[in-house]
Amino acid sequence: MKKLESIESTGFLAVILGGNRGAYGLAQAFYEEYGIKSIVVSPYQTGPILHSMIIDYYSQSNIMNIEQLMSTFQQIEADFPNSKKLLFGSDDCYVELLINKREQFSNQWIVPYVEKETYEQVTDKSRFYDLCHQIGVPYPRTSIVKKAEQTFSLTFPVIIKPAQTPDFQILSFEGKQKVYICYDMQEASENISLIYQNGYQGELIVQEYIQGDDQSLGIVTAYVAKKDRKLKLVSFANVLVDDPTPSAIGNSLAGIVRKEPALMESIIKIVEASDFYGFATFDVKYDSDRGKYVFFELNGRLGSSNYYVTSAGNNVAKYYVDDFLLNQSIEGTNNEKEVLYTVLPKKLLLHMISNKEDKQKIKTFYQNKQVVRLLYASYEHHLKRKTYLMASALNYYKKLLLFPSLERKFLSNQEKHVFKSNLAQRLVKQTDTDSLFHKHNL
């Protein structure tokens, strides 16, 4: 186990807003590279950070309230007066807050994110698709819907999602989902009305549904150095199982880290056209009709499964420290170990994979000890933490059985449409037969 160093001995610490799995993964990176605890500021101690030996917790009931947040920051400054603070957001709304308010922080604080205009250009989905169109990066066929004009022309089924994610994240209402899959205009209109009636004011993305199971999905984590705006790292994870719950679709539960050269050209185009720097996370999916990956979005931060990058040999904390704190030149790398990452128990993971070749590949990763259980760090020994993780693992059985994936929903709905179509044809034939009998008085 790595020796736990004092923050004073390194001269810096990481302060992370939000306590999700991504926050813990980032804290792991700082501990494993520098031997220090990270500070997590959150309304309550969520499961991923609960009883962790690598985290100091500061309670903040409303992180989005800048006055309350500044009060917490002042306390952190008083507790660690001689340390530089690298300040992170574990979710889009927190990152946007830090970018918008960075001028209010003292010179002790370093916000390792791009300027507001660049951030909005790449993370606002409608503007991101405009950029992709201009530079020739593939993305799904898309229509933009506004509150005043809720019309579009796309073949069903379609996916509906907010263009401005942070504005949608802060809302809470019954029926809220991260994305909505709709099979006809009535269903689409109802969901669009639901979103706008509950306070969302921005644009909505209406998009063709790209068919394919979870294994068609991918996560790309890229790093662009602030100093020279050059791409230094591209780390790809081929998703095996995606979270199917309505509020968490798009969060990977298991995947394989491997190289994927087919994505490099598009990533380079986006980086060169946007003046982006820092870590970016792209959601992609392989479209079998096009024969290539399509891009869904760019998140201007590390994703919830970011520890996969560190576990494959590229510690994300070191990129931040070298670039933003030490102002050092960063060398590009393509070194990456193949690893399997998962939050699921082995039996459940194998159960969720239908392809025999993929099952065998997963078993080989276990046999070769190339498996990383996210949140299950070997240095975490607290009994209550272990109890939580055990309960969480069991809960995934319930979650994966209770909620179908988007692809399962799509296939199920297709079957329903085929059944209804066949039934309608039978009724038409029956009506014609009845008319024939009636015509001839039979």
C-alpha positions in Angstrom: 0.0 0.0 0.0 1.2 3.5 -0.9 2.4 5.6 2.1 -0.2 8.4 2.8 1.7 11.7 2.6 0.6 15.0 4.2 -0.7 17.6 1.9 1.9 20.0 3.2 4.7 17.8 1.9 3.4 18.1 -1.7 2.3 21.7 -1.6 -1.0 21.0 -3.4 -4.3 19.1 -3.0 -7.3 18.2 -5.2 -10.7 19.6 -4.2 -13.6 17.8 -6.0 -17.2 19.0 -6.1 -19.6 16.1 -6.0 -19.3 12.6 -4.6 -20.0 10.3 -7.5 -18.0 7.4 -8.9 -16.0 9.8 -11.1 -15.0 11.9 -8.0 -13.7 8.8 -6.3 -11.8 7.6 -9.4 -10.0 11.0 -9.6 -9.2 10.8 -5.9 -7.7 7.4 -6.5 -5.5 8.8 -9.2 -4.1 11.5 -6.8 -3.5 9.0 -4.0 -1.8 6.5 -6.2 0.5 9.0 -7.9 1.2 11.4 -5.0 0.1 9.6 -1.9 -2.3 12.4 -0.8 -5.9 12.6 0.2 -8.3 14.6 -1.9 -11.1 16.8 -0.5 -14.6 16.1 -1.7 -17.3 18.8 -1.2 -20.8 17.3 -1.5 -24.3 17.7 0.1 -23.8 14.3 1.7 -21.4 11.4 1.7 -22.5 9.2 -1.2 -21.7 5.5 -1.4 -18.6 5.9 -3.6 -16.8 8.2 -1.1 -18.3 6.8 2.1 -15.7 5.7 4.7 -12.8 6.2 2.3 -9.3 6.5 3.7 -8.2 8.7 0.7 -10.9 11.4 1.0 -11.5 14.3 3.4 -15.1 15.2 3.3 -16.6 18.8 3.6 -20.3 19.1 3.7 -22.0 21.7 1.5 -25.8 21.5 1.3 -26.1 23.5 -1.9 -23.0 23.5 -4.1 -24.7 25.6 -6.8 -25.1 28.5 -4.3 -21.9 30.4 -4.9 -22.0 32.3 -1.6 -22.3 29.0 0.4 -19.6 27.4 -1.7 -17.2 30.3 -1.2 -17.8 29.9 2.6 -16.7 26.3 2.3 -13.7 27.3 0.2 -12.6 29.8 2.8 -12.7 27.1 5.4 -10.5 24.9 3.2 -8.1 27.8 2.8 -7.9 28.2 6.5 -7.3 24.5 7.0 -4.6 24.3 4.3 -3.2 27.8 3.9 0.1 26.9 2.2 -1.3 24.6 -0.5 -2.3 25.2 -4.0 -5.8 23.8 -4.7 -6.7 22.1 -8.0 -10.4 22.4 -8.2 -12.6 19.9 -10.1 -16.2 19.3 -10.9 -17.4 15.7 -11.1 -20.5 16.6 -13.0 -21.4 19.1 -15.9 -23.3 21.6 -13.7 -20.3 21.8 -11.3 -17.8 22.3 -14.0 -19.9 25.0 -15.6 -20.2 26.8 -12.2 -16.4 26.7 -11.7 -15.8 28.1 -15.2 -18.3 30.9 -14.7 -17.1 31.9 -11.3 -13.4 31.3 -11.5 -12.6 35.0 -11.2 -14.0 35.0 -7.7 -11.5 32.5 -6.4 -8.2 33.5 -4.8 -4.8 32.7 -6.4 -4.7 29.6 -4.2 -7.2 27.9 -6.6 -6.5 26.5 -10.0 -9.5 25.7 -12.2 -8.2 23.2 -14.9 -10.9 23.8 -17.5 -11.2 25.8 -20.7 -12.6 29.3 -21.0 -16.4 29.7 -21.1 -16.8 30.3 -24.9 -14.8 27.2 -25.8 -16.6 25.1 -23.2 -20.0 26.1 -24.5 -18.9 25.5 -28.1 -18.0 21.9 -27.5 -20.4 20.8 -24.7 -23.6 22.4 -26.0 -24.8 19.5 -28.2 -26.3 21.7 -30.9 -23.1 23.6 -31.3 -21.1 20.5 -31.1 -23.0 18.9 -34.0 -22.5 22.1 -36.0 -18.8 21.7 -35.4 -18.9 18.1 -36.4 -20.8 19.0 -39.6 -18.2 21.6 -40.5 -15.2 19.4 -40.1 -16.6 16.1 -41.3 -16.9 14.1 -38.1 -19.8 11.6 -38.2 -22.8 12.1 -35.9 -26.4 10.9 -35.9 -29.0 12.6 -38.1 -30.3 15.4 -35.9 -33.0 18.0 -35.6 -33.0 20.9 -33.1 -36.2 21.7 -31.3 -37.0 24.9 -29.4 -39.7 25.7 -26.9 -41.5 28.0 -29.4 -41.2 25.6 -32.3 -41.6 21.9 -31.4 -41.5 20.3 -34.9 -39.0 18.0 -36.5 -38.8 15.5 -39.4 -37.0 12.3 -38.7 -37.8 8.7 -39.1 -38.9 7.0 -35.8 -37.7 5.8 -33.4 -35.9 8.9 -32.2 -33.9 9.9 -29.1 -34.7 13.2 -27.3 -32.2 14.8 -25.0 -31.4 18.4 -23.8 -28.7 20.3 -25.7 -27.6 22.1 -22.5 -27.0 19.4 -20.0 -26.2 21.5 -16.9 -29.5 23.4 -17.3 -31.4 20.1 -17.3 -29.4 18.5 -14.5 -30.5 20.9 -11.9 -34.2 20.2 -12.6 -36.2 17.6 -10.7 -39.6 16.3 -11.8 -41.6 13.1 -12.2 -40.8 11.3 -15.4 -37.4 12.9 -15.8 -34.9 10.8 -17.8 -31.4 11.4 -19.1 -32.7 10.6 -22.6 -36.1 9.6 -24.0 -36.6 7.1 -26.8 -39.8 7.7 -28.7 -41.5 5.6 -31.3 -44.2 7.9 -32.7 -45.0 11.6 -32.9 -47.5 11.5 -30.0 -44.9 10.0 -27.7 -42.3 12.5 -28.8 -44.7 15.5 -28.3 -45.7 14.3 -24.9 -42.0 14.1 -23.7 -41.1 17.4 -25.3 -44.0 19.1 -23.5 -43.0 17.3 -20.2 -39.5 18.7 -20.4 -40.5 22.3 -21.2 -43.4 22.3 -18.7 -41.0 21.5 -15.9 -38.6 24.4 -16.3 -36.2 23.6 -19.1 -35.7 26.5 -21.4 -33.0 25.5 -23.8 -32.9 23.6 -27.1 -33.7 19.9 -27.4 -31.8 17.4 -29.5 -34.0 15.0 -31.5 -31.9 12.3 -33.1 -32.1 9.1 -35.0 -31.8 6.0 -32.9 -28.6 4.2 -33.8 -29.3 0.5 -33.4 -26.8 -1.7 -31.5 -26.4 -3.3 -28.1 -24.2 -2.0 -25.3 -21.1 -3.5 -26.9 -21.5 -1.0 -29.7 -20.9 1.8 -27.3 -17.5 3.4 -26.6 -16.0 6.0 -24.3 -13.1 8.1 -25.4 -11.0 10.0 -22.9 -8.6 12.5 -24.5 -6.1 14.9 -23.1 -5.0 18.1 -24.8 -2.2 20.1 -23.2 -2.9 23.7 -22.3 0.7 24.7 -23.0 0.8 23.8 -26.7 -2.8 22.6 -27.5 -1.5 19.3 -28.7 -3.3 16.0 -28.2 -1.3 13.9 -25.7 -3.6 11.0 -24.9 -6.5 9.1 -26.4 -7.8 6.3 -24.2 -10.7 4.1 -25.5 -13.0 1.8 -23.6 -15.3 -0.5 -25.4 -18.4 -0.7 -23.2 -19.8 -4.1 -22.2 -22.7 -3.1 -20.0 -24.3 0.3 -19.8 -26.4 1.5 -16.9 -30.1 1.1 -18.0 -31.8 3.2 -15.3 -33.5 6.3 -16.8 -31.4 8.8 -14.8 -28.0 7.1 -15.5 -28.1 6.0 -19.1 -24.7 6.5 -20.6 -22.8 5.6 -17.4 -20.7 2.5 -18.2 -20.8 -0.4 -15.7 -18.2 -2.5 -17.4 -15.9 -2.3 -20.4 -12.6 -3.3 -22.0 -9.8 -0.7 -22.4 -8.2 -1.2 -25.8 -6.8 0.7 -28.7 -9.2 1.9 -31.4 -7.3 3.6 -34.3 -10.6 4.2 -36.2 -11.4 7.1 -33.9 -8.1 9.0 -34.1 -8.8 11.1 -37.2 -12.1 12.4 -35.8 -10.6 13.2 -32.3 -7.8 15.2 -34.0 -10.2 17.1 -36.1 -12.3 18.2 -33.1 -9.3 19.2 -31.0 -7.7 21.3 -33.8 -11.0 23.0 -34.7 -12.1 23.9 -31.1 -9.0 25.2 -29.3 -10.0 22.8 -26.4 -7.5 21.8 -23.7 -7.6 19.6 -20.7 -9.5 16.3 -20.4 -12.5 15.6 -22.6 -14.8 12.6 -22.6 -16.6 11.6 -25.8 -19.5 9.2 -26.1 -19.5 7.2 -29.3 -21.3 4.3 -30.9 -20.5 2.1 -33.8 -23.1 2.5 -36.5 -23.2 -0.7 -38.6 -25.1 1.0 -41.4 -22.4 3.7 -41.8 -19.6 1.3 -41.0 -18.0 3.8 -38.6 -18.3 5.4 -35.1 -20.7 8.3 -34.7 -20.2 10.9 -32.0 -22.9 11.8 -29.5 -21.3 14.4 -27.3 -18.2 15.9 -25.7 -18.0 16.4 -22.0 -15.4 18.9 -21.0 -14.3 16.9 -18.0 -13.5 13.4 -16.9 -16.3 10.9 -17.0 -17.8 8.8 -14.2 -15.6 5.8 -15.3 -12.4 7.8 -15.6 -10.4 5.4 -13.4 -10.2 3.1 -16.4 -7.7 5.5 -17.8 -5.5 5.4 -14.7 -5.8 1.7 -14.4 -4.6 1.2 -18.0 -1.3 3.0 -17.2 -2.1 6.7 -17.7 -2.7 8.4 -14.4 -5.1 11.3 -14.9 -3.9 13.3 -11.9 -0.3 13.5 -13.3 -1.6 15.2 -16.4 -3.4 17.9 -14.4 -0.4 18.5 -12.1 2.2 18.6 -14.8 0.2 20.9 -17.1 -1.7 23.3 -14.7 0.5 23.3 -11.6 4.1 22.7 -12.7 3.7 24.1 -16.3 5.7 21.3 -17.7 5.7 20.0 -21.2 3.8 16.8 -21.6 4.9 14.0 -23.9 2.3 12.2 -26.0 1.8 8.5 -25.4 0.1 5.6 -26.9 1.1 3.1 -24.2 -2.0 1.5 -22.7 -2.6 -1.8 -21.1 -5.6 -3.8 -22.0 -7.8 -4.2 -18.9 -11.3 -5.1 -18.0 -13.0 -2.6 -15.7 -16.3 -3.3 -14.0 -18.5 -2.4 -11.0 -20.5 -5.6 -11.5 -19.9 -9.0 -9.9 -18.2 -11.5 -12.2 -21.3 -13.7 -12.5 -23.6 -10.9 -13.3 -21.3 -9.5 -15.9 -21.0 -12.8 -17.6 -24.8 -13.2 -17.4 -25.3 -9.9 -19.2 -23.1 -10.9 -22.2 -24.8 -13.2 -24.8 -21.9 -13.6 -27.3 -19.8 -16.7 -26.5 -16.6 -15.1 -27.8 -17.1 -12.0 -25.6 -17.8 -14.3 -22.6 -14.5 -16.2 -23.2 -12.6 -12.9 -23.5 -14.0 -11.7 -20.2 -13.0 -15.0 -18.5 -9.5 -14.6 -20.0 -9.1 -11.2 -18.4 -10.0 -12.7 -15.0 -7.6 -15.6 -15.5 -4.8 -13.2 -16.3 -5.7 -10.9 -13.4 -6.3 -7.9 -15.8 -9.5 -6.9 -14.0 -10.1 -3.6 -12.2 -13.2 -3.4 -9.9 -14.1 0.3 -9.8 -14.5 1.5 -6.1 -12.9 -1.7 -4.8 -9.4 -0.4 -4.1 -7.2 -2.8 -2.2 -6.2 -0.1 0.3 -9.8 0.5 1.5 -10.4 -1.6 4.6 -13.3 0.1 6.4 -15.9 -2.6 7.2 -18.9 -0.2 6.6 -17.5 0.7 3.2 -17.2 -3.0 2.3 -20.8 -3.6 3.5 -22.0 -0.7 1.2 -20.1 -2.1 -1.8 -21.6 -5.6 -1.2 -25.1 -4.1 -1.1 -24.4 -2.0 -4.2 -23.2 -5.1 -6.1 -26.4 -6.9 -5.2 -28.5 -3.9 -6.2 -27.1 -4.2 -9.8 -28.9 -7.6 -10.1 -32.2 -5.8 -9.4 -31.3 -2.8 -11.6 -30.3 -4.8 -14.7 -33.3 -7.1 -14.4 -35.8 -4.3 -13.7 -34.7 -1.8 -16.4 -34.2 -2.8 -20.0 -31.5 -1.2 -22.0 -32.3 1.2 -24.9 -31.6 -1.6 -27.4 -33.9 -4.0 -25.6 -36.6 -1.3 -25.5 -36.1 -0.8 -29.2 -36.3 -4.5 -30.1 -39.3 -5.0 -27.8 -41.1 -2.1 -29.4 -40.2 -3.4 -32.9 -41.8 -6.7 -32.0 -44.9 -4.9 -30.8 -45.2 -3.0 -34.1 -44.7 -6.2 -36.1 -47.5 -7.8 -34.0 -49.8 -4.9 -34.4 -49.1 -4.7 -38.2 -49.8 -8.4 -38.6 -53.0 -8.1 -36.5 -54.2 -5.2 -38.6 -53.5 -7.2 -41.8 -55.5 -10.1 -40.5 -58.4 -7.8 -39.5 -58.3 -6.3 -43.0 -58.4 -9.7 -44.6 -61.2 -10.7 -42.2 -63.2 -7.6 -43.2 -62.7 -8.4 -46.9 -63.9 -12.0 -46.3 -66.9 -10.8 -44.4 -67.8 -8.4 -47.2 -67.5 -11.2 -49.7 -69.8 -13.5 -47.7 -72.3 -10.6 -47.3 -72.2 -9.7 -51.0 -73.1 -13.3 -52.0 -75.5 -13.8 -49.1 -73.4 -16.7 -47.8 
